[in-house]
Amino acid sequence: MWIVTVFENNTYRMFEFSGQQEAKKLAAKFKDNAILSFTK
């Protein structure tokens, strides 16, 4: 499972993806405010 964590305005949101490509697309939209991680 791929997780994108987005930090904005003193809060954060997390999005879960099964595919790496989808997760990378979202992380690219947020640039420096996102972290892409993988977990089993």
Summary of the structure (lengths in Angstrom):
residues: 40
radius of gyration: 9.5
end to end distance: 6.1
largest distance: 29.5
contacts: 93
relative contact order: 0.37
helix: 35%
strand: 48%
